[in-house]
Amino acid sequence: MLPQFYIDYLKTYLPSSELLTLQILVWLLQVHRQVRIERLASSFPYPIKCESRRKKIQRFLTLPRLSLPLLWFPLIKKIIASQYKKGDRLIITIDRTQWKNNNISMVSVIWKKRALPIYWLLLSKKGSSNFYEQVGTIRPILKLLKDYNLVVIGDREYRSTAFALWLTKKKIDFVLRLNKNTKIRSRYKKYQSLDSLDIRPGDKVKYDEVLVTENNQKTRFNVVVYWRRKYKNKQLPNPWYLLTNLDNKEEVIKIFASRGGIEAMFRDCKSGGYNLEGSQANAQRLTNLILLIAIAYTASCLVGLKIRNTGLTEYINRLKIEGKNRPRHSYFWTGLYGTTWVLSMDICWEWVEKLMLTALNKLPFYQRGLTAMKHIQCIV
């Protein structure tokens, strides 16, 4: 079940049969949270043989029209425009995830402690990406989101000064995490490794215009070092060493701290949600399966936001974690649970009606719940 503006856009790009197939597959992802083609085929509600359903899905996943630049880029641009104004700062995170033989480099935008996928690239190797692969992943995004003020963040895999210099030439702000054995040199001083600096838990230190690594003798960057204090008897083993072209150290730390959003998104897309790691599809089909997940995931996030704004979240899930002043579930899970709750009611209505008749003393509560469901149905 997709927001109306998704459908309005997809209608202009996909023929009717392909749009209907996409909607059914997204619906199956939301309900069953499985991306294995075999599993999707077994549940695909089409009156043909199971093997024929499997081949139909396989053919769909190789359609040339399922192109990220042609189909997904305009849609994600509309999604971002619905959440941000032109000129707003967008925190763009680049990261890589790997399972079995699948190695994916992904760019996402941080959104409300989660991340929304923008672009992904399947790497034809195992292990870390190199400079050219990193540039190939981030380059299409700079043009797509040129109307916004971008800040690129990346973990230690993206620490190269070459990548930082490339972003600088593109006039893009960045915060990239360095390894602790990286060497820096302040003016009129010798090189020293970051782990030799006198930093203690709670410290926030900024080193202005330093040379980073002995191989780069020309370009100077800022380096912010932050070691979080012990929290709930947990202490990070090392500080954050952050390479940046921003000047405010508090701002740099806050921006990099938001990187947890992409880790949460990866959990939602893998074993915590859609079970992406269960896929055995080839590269082309896997790329398009991720496209289906991106459509389903962003739709659930936006639906969850609308449900939260109605004040009816208590009908969808438990509100808060005991002892903590924050929601128990993210917008993604609120949207996903809200969708499945409404669908379950539609399918099981006869049973539900009979069940309510067994406890007529609770009829006022049922009536309030049914009213809430009507509001949520209008959203999903």
C-alpha positions in Angstrom: 0.0 0.0 0.0 1.6 3.2 -1.3 1.0 6.9 -0.6 -1.0 8.5 -3.4 1.8 10.6 -4.7 3.9 7.5 -5.2 1.1 6.0 -7.4 0.5 9.2 -9.3 4.2 9.4 -10.2 4.6 5.7 -11.0 1.5 5.8 -13.3 3.3 8.3 -15.5 6.3 6.0 -15.9 5.1 2.3 -15.8 2.5 0.6 -17.9 -0.6 -0.6 -16.0 0.5 -4.2 -15.8 3.9 -3.4 -14.4 2.5 -0.9 -12.0 0.1 -3.4 -10.7 2.8 -6.0 -10.3 5.0 -3.6 -8.4 2.1 -2.7 -6.1 1.5 -6.4 -5.3 5.2 -7.1 -4.7 5.5 -4.1 -2.4 2.3 -5.2 -0.5 3.9 -8.7 -0.1 7.0 -7.2 1.3 5.0 -5.2 3.8 3.0 -8.2 4.9 5.5 -11.1 4.8 8.8 -9.1 5.1 10.6 -11.5 2.8 12.6 -10.8 -0.4 13.4 -14.3 -1.5 11.8 -14.7 -5.0 10.7 -18.2 -4.0 8.8 -16.8 -1.0 7.3 -14.0 -3.0 6.1 -16.4 -5.7 4.5 -18.7 -3.2 2.3 -15.8 -1.9 1.9 -13.8 -5.2 -2.0 -13.7 -5.5 -2.2 -14.5 -9.2 -4.2 -17.5 -10.5 -1.4 -19.3 -12.4 1.0 -22.1 -11.4 3.6 -21.4 -8.8 6.5 -21.9 -11.3 4.8 -19.4 -13.6 4.5 -16.9 -10.8 8.2 -17.3 -10.0 9.2 -16.7 -13.6 6.8 -13.7 -13.8 8.6 -12.1 -10.8 12.0 -12.9 -12.3 11.1 -11.3 -15.6 9.7 -8.2 -13.8 13.0 -7.8 -11.9 14.9 -7.6 -15.1 12.8 -4.9 -16.8 14.9 -2.0 -18.2 12.3 0.4 -16.8 13.3 -0.4 -13.3 16.2 2.0 -13.6 17.4 3.9 -10.6 18.1 7.1 -12.4 14.9 7.0 -14.5 12.4 5.6 -12.0 13.8 6.0 -8.5 15.6 9.3 -8.7 12.5 11.4 -9.5 10.5 9.6 -6.8 13.1 9.9 -4.0 13.5 13.6 -5.1 9.7 14.1 -4.5 9.9 12.3 -1.2 12.8 14.5 0.0 11.0 17.6 -1.3 7.9 16.6 0.8 10.1 16.6 4.0 12.6 19.4 3.4 12.6 22.9 1.8 15.1 23.9 -0.9 18.2 25.2 0.7 17.8 23.0 3.8 20.8 21.1 5.1 20.7 17.4 4.2 23.1 15.0 5.9 24.1 12.5 3.3 25.7 9.3 4.6 27.7 6.9 2.5 28.2 3.4 3.8 28.7 -0.2 2.7 27.1 -3.4 3.9 28.0 -7.0 3.0 26.6 -10.5 3.4 27.7 -13.7 1.7 28.9 -12.6 -1.8 26.8 -9.4 -1.9 28.7 -6.2 -1.3 26.6 -3.0 -1.5 27.7 0.6 -1.4 24.8 2.9 -0.5 24.1 6.6 -0.1 21.2 7.7 2.1 19.8 10.9 3.6 19.4 11.0 7.4 15.8 11.5 8.3 14.4 11.5 11.9 17.0 9.1 13.4 16.7 6.8 10.4 18.0 7.0 6.8 16.1 7.0 3.5 18.0 5.2 0.7 18.8 7.3 -2.3 21.3 5.3 -4.4 23.1 2.0 -4.2 25.8 0.2 -6.2 26.7 -3.5 -6.1 30.4 -3.9 -5.9 32.0 -6.8 -7.9 34.3 -7.7 -5.1 34.4 -8.4 -1.4 35.8 -6.0 1.2 36.2 -2.2 1.3 35.4 0.1 -1.5 38.2 2.2 -3.2 38.3 5.9 -4.0 36.8 5.4 -7.5 33.9 3.3 -6.2 33.2 5.9 -3.5 33.1 8.7 -6.0 30.9 6.6 -8.4 28.4 6.1 -5.5 28.2 9.7 -4.4 28.5 11.6 -7.7 24.9 11.0 -9.0 23.6 12.4 -5.7 25.3 15.7 -6.0 23.4 16.6 -9.1 20.1 15.1 -7.9 20.1 17.1 -4.7 21.8 20.3 -6.0 19.1 22.5 -4.5 20.0 21.5 -0.9 23.0 22.2 1.3 24.7 18.8 1.6 27.0 17.4 4.3 28.5 14.0 3.5 29.4 11.8 6.4 31.3 8.5 6.3 32.9 6.0 8.6 36.5 4.9 8.6 36.3 3.2 5.2 35.8 6.7 3.6 38.7 8.3 5.5 41.0 8.9 2.5 42.2 12.5 2.0 41.7 12.0 -1.7 37.9 11.6 -1.2 37.9 14.6 1.2 39.8 16.6 -1.4 37.3 15.6 -4.1 34.4 16.7 -2.0 36.2 20.0 -1.2 36.6 20.7 -5.0 32.9 20.0 -5.4 32.2 22.5 -2.6 30.5 19.9 -0.4 30.9 19.9 3.4 32.0 16.5 4.9 32.7 14.7 8.2 34.7 11.5 7.7 36.0 9.3 10.5 39.7 8.6 10.6 41.6 5.6 12.0 43.3 6.1 15.3 46.7 5.5 13.7 46.3 8.3 11.2 49.0 10.9 11.5 48.4 14.7 11.5 50.7 17.7 11.6 49.9 21.1 12.9 51.8 24.1 11.7 55.4 24.2 12.8 55.1 20.8 14.5 56.0 17.2 13.6 53.7 14.5 12.6 52.0 12.5 15.4 49.4 9.7 15.3 46.0 10.5 16.6 46.1 7.8 19.3 49.1 9.6 20.8 47.1 12.7 21.5 46.2 13.4 25.2 42.5 12.9 25.0 40.3 11.8 27.9 36.6 10.8 28.1 34.5 13.9 27.8 37.1 15.9 25.8 36.1 17.7 22.6 39.2 19.1 20.8 39.5 20.7 17.4 42.8 20.9 15.5 42.7 23.6 12.8 44.2 23.3 9.4 46.4 20.3 9.9 48.1 18.1 7.3 46.6 14.6 7.4 48.9 11.6 6.6 52.4 12.0 5.5 51.5 11.3 1.9 49.4 14.5 1.6 51.8 17.5 2.0 49.6 20.3 0.6 45.9 20.3 1.6 45.0 21.2 5.2 41.8 20.0 6.9 40.3 20.4 10.3 40.3 17.4 12.7 37.8 17.1 15.6 38.4 14.6 18.4 35.6 13.6 20.7 35.6 10.9 23.3 32.1 10.4 24.8 31.9 10.1 28.6 30.9 6.8 30.2 27.1 6.3 29.8 25.2 3.6 31.7 28.5 2.0 32.6 29.5 1.8 29.0 32.6 3.4 27.7 33.6 3.7 24.0 37.1 2.1 23.6 38.4 5.0 21.4 37.5 8.6 20.6 36.0 9.7 17.3 38.7 11.2 15.1 36.7 13.3 12.5 38.2 14.8 9.3 36.1 17.8 8.2 36.0 21.2 6.5 33.5 22.6 9.0 34.6 24.9 11.7 32.2 24.4 14.6 33.3 21.3 16.6 29.9 20.9 18.3 28.2 20.9 15.0 30.7 18.4 13.6 30.1 16.0 16.5 26.3 16.3 16.2 26.3 15.7 12.5 28.5 12.6 12.7 26.4 11.2 15.6 23.4 11.1 13.3 25.2 8.4 11.3 23.5 5.8 13.4 20.4 6.4 11.1 21.9 4.3 8.3 22.8 1.4 10.7 19.2 1.4 11.8 18.1 1.4 8.2 20.3 -1.6 7.4 18.8 -3.5 10.3 15.3 -2.7 9.0 16.2 -3.9 5.5 18.0 -7.0 6.7 17.2 -9.5 9.5 15.3 -6.8 11.5 12.8 -6.2 8.8 12.7 -7.3 5.1 15.4 -10.0 5.4 17.4 -8.8 2.5 20.2 -11.1 3.4 18.0 -14.1 2.5 18.0 -13.1 -1.2 19.8 -15.4 -3.6 19.1 -13.3 -6.7 21.7 -12.3 -9.2 23.1 -8.8 -9.4 20.5 -7.2 -11.6 17.5 -8.8 -9.8 19.1 -7.9 -6.4 19.5 -4.3 -7.4 15.8 -4.2 -8.3 14.8 -6.0 -5.2 16.5 -3.3 -3.2 14.5 -0.8 -5.3 11.3 -2.5 -4.2 12.5 -2.4 -0.6 13.4 1.3 -0.9 9.8 2.0 -2.2 8.3 -0.1 0.6 10.6 1.3 3.3 10.1 5.0 2.5 6.4 4.5 2.2 6.2 2.9 5.6 8.3 5.7 7.1 6.0 8.4 5.7 2.9 6.5 6.8 4.4 6.1 10.3 5.0 9.8 10.5 1.3 10.6 9.5 0.0 8.0 12.1 2.2 9.5 14.8 0.9 13.0 13.9 -2.7 11.8 14.3 -2.1 10.8 18.0 -3.4 7.3 17.3 -0.1 5.5 17.7 -1.4 3.6 20.8 -3.7 1.6 18.6 -0.7 0.4 16.5 2.1 -0.3 19.1 3.3 0.3 22.6 4.2 3.9 23.0 7.4 4.0 25.1 10.1 1.8 26.4 9.8 1.5 30.1 12.1 3.9 31.9 13.0 5.8 28.8 11.5 9.0 27.4 11.4 8.1 23.8 9.1 6.2 21.4 9.3 2.4 21.5 9.1 2.1 17.7 10.4 4.2 14.9 8.3 5.8 12.1 9.1 2.8 9.9 7.8 0.2 12.3 4.7 2.4 13.2 3.9 2.6 9.5 4.5 -1.1 8.9 2.5 -2.2 11.9 -0.3 0.2 11.0 -0.5 -1.2 7.5 -0.6 -4.8 8.6 -3.2 -4.0 11.3 -5.6 -2.5 8.8 -5.0 -5.4 6.3 -5.6 -8.0 9.0 -8.9 -6.4 10.0 -10.1 -6.4 6.4 -9.2 -10.1 6.0 -10.5 -11.3 9.4 -13.5 -9.0 9.8 -16.1 -11.8 10.2 -14.1 -13.4 13.0 -13.4 -10.0 14.6 -17.1 -9.1 14.6 -18.0 -12.4 16.3 -15.3 -11.9 18.8 -16.6 -8.4 19.7 -20.0 -9.9 20.3 -18.6 -12.1 23.1 -17.8 -9.0 25.2 -20.5 -6.4 24.6 -19.6 -4.6 27.8 -16.5 -3.3 26.0 -18.5 -2.0 23.1 -17.5 1.7 23.7 -13.8 0.8 23.5 -14.4 -1.2 20.3 -16.2 1.8 18.8 -13.3 4.1 19.6 -10.9 1.6 18.1 -13.0 1.3 14.9 -13.0 5.1 14.6 -9.2 5.1 15.0 -9.0 2.4 12.3 -11.0 4.5 9.8 -8.6 7.4 10.3 -5.6 5.1 9.8 -7.2 3.5 6.7 -7.3 7.0 5.2 -3.6 7.3 5.7 -2.4 3.9 4.6 
